[in-house]
Structures are given as C-alpha cells and as structure tokens.
Amino acid sequence: MSDDTRRTTVRTPRSAPSESAIASFAVPTWMHRVAGWQERHPRAAIRLGNFDTKTASEAIENVTIEAPIYIAGLARSGTTILLELLAEHPDVATHKYRDFPPVFTPWLWDRWLARVPEKDESAAERAHGDGIAVTSHSPEAFEEVLWMAFFEHSHDAAHSNRLTRETSNPEFEKFYADHIRKILAIRQGTRYVAKGNYNLMRLAYLQRMFADARFVLPVRDPVWHIASLMKQQTLFEAGEKAHPRAIDHLRRVGHFEFGLDRRPINTGDAEAVERIESLWRDGREIEGWARYWAMVYGAVADQLAGDETLKQATQIVRYEPLCNDSQRVLADFYRHCGLAVDPATLDAASQRLHLPDYYKPAFEADEIGLIRQIAGPVAERFGYDPARLGEREPVRTEADI
C-alpha cells in the first residue's frame, strides 16, 4: 500500500456506523415481549409447537421432506445472497422475516397473518448495512431458535458445539421434521432451504437425519472476510449500545456472531476458543478473527476430509469466483442443489453478484501478513494461494479437502 493510498483510505473496520444503520437496531415492544416469553419458557413453546403440528396434521399428512438444502458458513461469507437466490426458486420453501417471534407455531401464525390486513411496506436495508434490502417476506435464518430450545449448550463457548452422527435427540428430530413439513405446506414448496451458520458443526447430524440432504458451504478470502467481520462488529456494538433491547433480540434469534454478546463457535478445540476470546477481550481483533477463521474452517475441512459421504453431499462455494465467474459457479450451485433453472434465471442471478465496493480492507502490510500466516494454511485447503490473500483474485486451485 502506497503512502498516498494509506492517507486517503478510511480504515473501514474501525469507522463509525451511520445514524440510519444504528437506528435499524431498534426492536418493537411487542416483538421484545413475545420473544422474551418464548426464551424464558422453551418447554411451553415446544408444547405450543406440538399443538401447532396437530392443528396442521391434515395439511401436512402427505408432505415429505426431499433433499433439504443447508447453507452454512461464517457470517459475511455469502450465505445471505445464496439463500435469496434459492428462495426465488418456485420449488423452494424457507423461513421469512415475518416468521419471528412465533417460530414454534408457524401454521397458526400463518393462519393469523392471513386474516390481518397487510400493510404496505418498502424494502429497507437490513441492520448489517451491506446493501441488502429486505421486507417481511424476505428469506431469513430462524431455525436457530428451535435448536437452542432442544440443545442447552448450543452457544456456550465452554462446551463443544459439535453434533455428530452419534448425536441422538429423538424429541428434537421429530419436532424438527414436523416443523419443516409445516414450512413446506405453508409456502407450497417441495424443497426446504435453511441458512444457519452454526450448522457448520452439525453437518453429520443433519445428514443422519436426512440422508439426501445437500450442503452448500461458502468460504471467503480471510483478509477480505475479516475486514467485513470487523466492520460488522463495530456496527453491532454501536447499535446495541444505542438500543440495548437489540442484545436480547439477537440472543433470542441465535445471532451471536457480532456485538456485545459475541460468542465463538466451539469446534471442540477448547484451547483455541479460549485464546480467541482472550484476543477479542484485549482488543486484538485482527488476530482474534484470523484465529477464529482458521479454527472454524479448519474444522470444516477436517470433517469433509474424514467423511466421504458428507463430502459428496457438500459443495464449497468460494466467494471470489462466485462474484467473478458467476455463470459457471451458479450453474454448479443449482445443479448441486438439484434445482432446475433456465438460462434467463441464471443470467439474472449472475447480474446481482459483484465484489463489494462499499468497503475494502484497510489493513497495514504487517496486518495482512499476520492474517496470511494464521489463516493461510487453512485457506490453502480451500484452493486459495496464501501469498495472494487480500488481492482481488486470490484463488489458485480447486479446493482439495
């Protein structure tokens, strides 16, 4: 980086968020209260969910779960755009923003919404400030609310968050399958799609439940990825300080990636988790995120390398080719998911993809070197050239996991 460039570049990860971005963290009172009750009484929420299933029994009697699709990656890796692309397919059913708070009772909630006059709404940029505009009908990740109710330590960094083929929770498995069938019936779809970053440590368990499941795991050049993660951390801290209810809200939806209640995924390496938390507490954000990136994606690579059945059901989608070679990557993406798309749809989808132009890494040379040193060996397993991390086209080879 030249001296002139360094003088004119704003260090985006540490810059102040806009007032409009902070305002988006406000949580409506009704949502705060309903979600709070649900969080305090998970067993009651589960019972309501079972009643919801009985109410929907006739409608879901012949609904089958065929090859559910799971999108999972660290936040800011491209999961949202992939979810949005899939959600536009006529066969696909997903959760939507309007499904929260009463995620446990989607059938009754949908019946109620059908009777309430729908307000006119315009798409508004979501709290992340990343240019993605949403409405109440936009797809979103709300599965985590269910996982948290059945798995006590889902987000306790002191416990391993791994679920394996040996994991058994019959009550959850029945409830979860019934829930998916209700979503399929409500949305009149045949293929269920879920975005869930924490599912990175549940892939084998999900495949045990659904042998034909398809997994899509986005991965991104860690230099750019960490710049985006740091930018979000700054935004979420400011938003939560201005609107304290947002801390409760994000906890209740199972969103611990950023903010004042940030919690790392425990991949089973307690020592690595403790070191990452210590770095974050000390304000050493770059090193903390670099070690977190390496720990999580290293664990993913190890899972795939040691499980051929899981590997065959999984597609790695690298963010840079997704943006730079969209037609080819998206064609492979839809093919892997088992969804037919026509050339016009493929072309329209590819036109929406581009590398971010609203921020860029403003790291010094030694900071980029630190990221390359820590995350480079893992990034190489996904086809990145460690020496070129931070460049616009850092990809070297196909992933070799």
N, C-alpha and C positions, 0 to 999 in steps of 0.2 A: 504494500500500500504506500503510495507516494505521500510526501508531506502535505501537498495541496489537497489530495483526496481526504486525508485524515482531518484536516482543518474544517472541511465542509461537510463531513459525514456526521450525522446525528447518531449517537450510539443507541440505536433503537431499543435494545433490551432494557435500557435504563431510563428511557424518556418518559415524560408524564403522559398518561392517557387523557383523552379529550373528555370534556364535561358530558357530552352525549353518551360516550361509552360507559362512563361511571353511572349515569342515570339509568342505564339498562339493567343495573343490578337490583333495582327496587323490586320487592316481592309483594304482591297484593295480599291484603289481610286475610281474605277467605282462603287463599292457597296456603298461606302460612299456618293457619289454624287446622285445616283439614289434613295437610301433610304432617303436621305436628302430632295430631291424634294417631295417625297411621303409624308413625315412627314409635310412639310410646306404647302402642298396643298391637304388635305384629301378629300375635296369635288370633286376636279378634279380626284383624284384616284378612288373615288366611281363611278363617271361618266364613267371612263375607265372600271371599273368593270362591269357596266351595259352594256356597248358596248361589252365587252368580252362575257357576257351571251347571247346577241343577236347573236354573231358570232357562239356560241356553241349551239344555240337553237335546231337545228335538232338532234345533238348528244345527248342532254340531255332530249329530249322530253318525252321519256318513262322511264327515270331514276327516281326511287323512293328512298326515304330515309327510310330505315328499321332499327329500333332499333340501333341508333348511340351509340357508346361506348365512355364514357368520363372518363379519368384517371386524378384524381386531388388530390394533396397533397402538403404539404410544400416541397420545394426543398430538395433533399437528402433523400427522404423517400422511394425511389424505383420506382418512376414514369417512369424513362427512361428505365429501364430493362423491365418493364411491357409493355411499348409501343413497344419496339423492339420485344418482344415475339409475341405480337398481329400482328405487321406489317408483320411478316413472314408467317402469315396465308393466304392462297390463296384467301380468300373471302374479305380480309381487304384492305382498301384504306386509306392512311394517307398523310399528308404533308411530304415533304422531304427537306433536306437542300438546294437543288437546287431551291426550290420554292421562296426563298428570294433573292432580294428585291421585285419583282413584284407579291406580294401575291394577289393583287386585280385582276390580269388578268391571272389566271393560264392556261386558254385554249390557248390564244395567245402565252404565254411564252413557253408552251409545244410544240406548233407548230414550234416556232423558234428554240428551242433546238433540235428538231428532224432533223433540216436542217443543224445544225452546227456539224462539226466533233468532236466527243467526245474524250477528252484527256484521256490517261491512268492515273489512279490515284491509289495510295495505301492508305489503311485505315490508318488514323493518329489519335492519341489520342486527344480527344476534349479538349477544354481550361480548363475544370474542373480538369484535371489531376487525373482522377479517374479510369483509365484503360480501359475506353470505347472508342474504336476506331471507327471512322466514315468516310464515304465518302459522296459525294454529293447526293448519293441515299439513305442514311440512313434516317430513320424517324425522324422528329423533330416537335417541337411545334411552329407554326406560326399563329395560329388563333388570337392571342392577337392583332396582327396588325389591324385586322378588328374590333375587339371590341373597340379599342382605337379611331378609326375613327368615330364611332357612339355614343360612350358614353364618354362625355367630361371629366368626373371626375374619369375615370377608375382607375387611380393611384395617385389620390390626397388624401393623408393621412388625410386631413382636412374634407373629405366627406366620408360618409358611402359608402362602395363598394358593399353593398348587392343589389342583384336584386332578386325579389320575383315573385310569381305567378301573382301579381298585376302589375308588370312592363309591360309597353307596348311601343314598338318601331317598328311599322309596317314596316318602311323603312329598318331597320336593319334585321328584321325577314325574309323578302323576299330576301334581298341580301344574307343573310347567308345561307338560304336554297338553293338558286341557286348556291352559291359557293360550298356547299357540293356536290350537284349533279354534278358539273363540276369535282371535285376531283374524285368522283366515276367513272365518264366516262373516265377520263384521265388514271386512274390506273386500270380500268376494274375490279372494285371491287363491292361488294354488301353491304358491311358493312363499314361505316365510323368510324374511330377511331381518337380521338384527345386527346393529353396530354395538360392540361392547369391548372397550379397551381392556378390561380386566379378564376377558375371556382368553387372553393370551396364555394364562396359566390354567385354563380349563379345557383346552382343545381335546385332549384324550378322553376326558369325561364326557364331553359333548358328543364325541364320536361313538362312545359306548352307548349313549342314549339313542343316537341317530346315526346308524352305520353309513347311511348315504349322504351325510352332511358334507357341505362344501365350505372350505375356509379360504378367506382372502386376507392376506396379511401385508399391509403397506409398510414400507420401510423408506427412510429418507436419509440423505447425506447428513451425518450428525452435526456438521458445522452449521448448516442452514437450519436443521431441526432444532438445535439448541438455541439458536438466535430466536426462533419463533417461540420456543418454550419459555425463554426468559422474558420475552415481550408479554406473553400471556400472564406470567407470574406477577409482573409489575401491574398489569391491568387489574387482575383479580384482587390483589392486595388493596389497591386503591378503591375498587368497587365495594369490597366487603367492609372496609373502614368507613366508607360513606353510608353504606346500607347494611348494618350488622345482621339483619334478617337473612341476607344472602349466604352467610356462613351456614346457618341452619338449613336453608334451602338446598345448597349444594351437597351437604351431608345427606339429606333425605333422598336426593336423587342418585346418590352414589357417585358423586363427582369430586374426587379428591386429588385430581391431577395438579391443581393450582390453588393459590390463595393462602389464607391464614391457617387453614387446616389441611395443608398439603401433606399427603402421606404416600410414601413409595410403595409399589407392589413388592411384596416379599416373595422372591423367586425360589426361596429355600436356602439362600446364602445369607445367614444372619449377620456374619461379619461385614459383608459388603453393604447390607442395608444400614447397619449402624454407622459405617463410615460415610455413606451418602447423607444420612440425617445430620451427622456432625458437620459435614461440609456446608450444608444448607444453613444450619444454625449459625455457623461462623461467617456467613455471607459470601462464601466461596462458591458462587452459583455456577460458574463455568465448569469447574472441576466436578462439582456435585452432579450436574446434569450429564456431563460426559461419562462419569462412572455409572450413573443410572441407566443411560442409553446402552452402554456396553453390557451391563448386568442383565437387563431385560432382553435385549435382542440376542445376547449370547445364550441365554436360557432357551429362547425360542429356537435358535439354530441347533442347540443340543437336542431339544425334543424331536425336531424333524430328522436329524441325523440318526437318532436312535429308534425311530418308529417309521418303518417304510409305509405302513398302511396310512398313517397320518400324513406323511409326506405326499403320497399320491393324491390325497384329497385336498391338498393345500396349494394355493398359488401365491407366490411372493410378487407384490406389485411395487416396483421401485418408483418413487415419486418423480424423479427426473425424466426417465423415459415416458412415464405416464403423461407428462406435460409436453415433452419434446417430440415424441413419436406416438402421439395419441391414438391414431387409427389402428396401428398394429397392436398396441398394448390393450386397448379396449376390446378389439376383436377377440384376443386371447382371454380377456377377462370375462366377457359374456359367454364365450364357449366353455370356459371352466365352470361357470355357474350353471350351465345348461339352459340358458335363456336365448331364444332366437331373436335377433334384431335385424331390421332391414338396413340397407346402405345409408338411407337418408337419416335414420335414427343414429347410426354410428357416426355419421359426419357431423350431425348436430351436437352430439355428445362431445366429440373431439374439439369442437369450436369453443367449448366452455372451459377448456383446460389450458392453463398457462402458468409459467413460473411466477411467483409473487413479485409484484412491482411496488407494493405499498410499504416494504421494509427490506432491509438487507443486513447481513451480518456486518457489524462494525467492530469486529474483534481485531486486536493487535496481532502482529505476526507470532509473538510468543504464545498468545492465547489459542490461536489456530493450531500451533504446534502441539500444545497441550492436548487439545481435542484429538488431533491425529494420533498422538502417542497412546492415549487411553482407549479411544473408540475405534481406531484404525484396524486393529486385528479382527475385531468382530465385523466391522463394515466390510472387510475384505471377503468374509464368508458369504456376503450377500452380493458380491460382484463389484464392489467399489475399489478404486485404486486409492490406498491410504495416503499416497503422496499428493493426490489431487483433491482431497476433501476440501470443500469450501469453494471450489470452482463451479461454474455453471453446469458443466458436464463431467462429473467426477466418475462416471461409470466406466469400468474396464471390461468386465466379462459377465457372462451369465452367472447367476447365483450357483454356488457349489456347496450345498449344505449336506 
